[in-house]
Amino acid sequence: MVLVRFAFLVAVFVAAFVITKVQADEPAVRLATVEAPRAAAVPHRNGMFLGAAVHGPALDARGYRAALVQHFTAVTPENGLKLAPHWRPGGFDWSEADAIAKVARDGGLGMRLHTLVWEQPDGLLPGMAQLSPETCRARLTDHIRATMDRYADVAVSVDVVNEPLNHRGAVTMTRWTKCLDADVFDLAFRTARAALDARGRYDVALAINEFGTLSPGPKTDALWRLVRDLRARGVPVDTVGFQAHLTVDDAPTRAQLVATFRRFADEGFKVEVTELDVSVASRRLSPAAALARQAQIAEDVVSACLEGAGARCAGVTTWGVTDAWAWRRREVPGTRDTPVLLDEDGRPKPMYNAISGLLAAASPR
Ligand code: G3I
C-alpha cells in the first residue's frame, strides 16, 4: 500500500518575536514571546493528505504515536489550539499543540490548525464579555499572529472560523462580533492570511469548518452563500471544511455528497473533509454489518470528494487516531464505539483501507 507522503523542504527564516501588548485596564494577560520557527513548506503530492485529529494526552500511550506517523500524513490538534482550555494569565499554553507539532515535524507530516474562532465555550476568550473592543481585537489578532508564526513551517490549512452557522443556516457569531465590535470573519481571515504571507506560506489554506452541510438543505445553502459573500468582500477564504460525524444508520448518499462537494469546488473553493468518523452504534445492523457499512460510508465520502471536487479535494481528516482514543469513545463513558480508521491497537480497519487506497490511487507516485 502506498501512502501519500510529505516532502519536507526546509528554508531558514529570520527569528522574530511576537509580543502581546498588555492592556493597562485588564488583568495581565500576555501571549508568550514566540521565537519564529524555521519556515518550511510541507507540500503534499496532488494536494491530498490523510490526517487524524490528535488527542494530546494520548500521545504517550502505547502505540499511539507510531500508528499516527505510520498511517497518516497530517495531524490536527483535536483540542490543543482551542482558546479557552489553554488561555492562562501569563499567556496561551502552547504545550499540547507544540507536542503535536513536534510529531508532525519529526515525521514529515502536515498540520491543520484547529481552530482560531469558535462560538462554543472552548473557542471563546475567557472573560471576553467584559473586554473593551480594542482589547478584544488585540487579543484575537495577537493570538492569530502568534499561532501562524509558531506553526507556519508545518501548517497545511487553518480552521479560521469554526461552525459559524446554526441548524437553520443563520450566522451565529454574536459573542465574537459583540466583543470585537467588528466583522469577525474579516478580521480573523485577513490577520491569518497576512501572518502566513509574511512567512512566505501563501499555500496554507484558510478554511471555514462546518457540520451538517454534507447534504442539500438550508444549512448547506447558507454555507454556500456565506463563503461566496465573504469572497466577494475580499475575505480570503480558500477552503470549505466539511465535518463528517456520521453514523452507520444515518449518512448522506454518495450522490448527495458528490453534488455538495462539486457545488463548492465549482465556485473555486477547495474542499476538505475535516472531521470524519462513523459511529457503528446501530439500531438495525449486526456488528459485522455495521463495520462493513462504516467502510462503505467512508469510501463514499472520500470518493465523492475526489469526484465532486477533483483536484480541489485537498484532504481528508479523521476525528481520532485509534478507536481507543477517539472523541466518540471518550466523550460517551461506557461506550465501545469504534468510529475511526484504526482499531484499539492501531491496526488499519476496513474503513482505513477503503480510504487510503482511494487517496493513493489519486496521487502521483
Ligand atoms: O482535559 C479535561 C480533563 O482534564 C478532565 O478530566 C475531563 C473531564 O470531563 O475533561 C477534559 O476536557 C475535555 C476535552 O474535550 C478533552 O477530552 C472537555 O471536558 C470536553 O468538553 C472536550 O470536548 C471536545 C469538544 O470538541 C469541545 O471542545 C472534544 O474532545 C473534541 O473532540 C470536540 O471536537 C469538536 C471540534 O472541535 C469541532 N467539531 C465538532 C467536534 C466534536 O464535538
Residues whose N, C-alpha, C, O or C-beta is under 5 A from the ligand:
A	BS01	G3I	E78 D122 W327
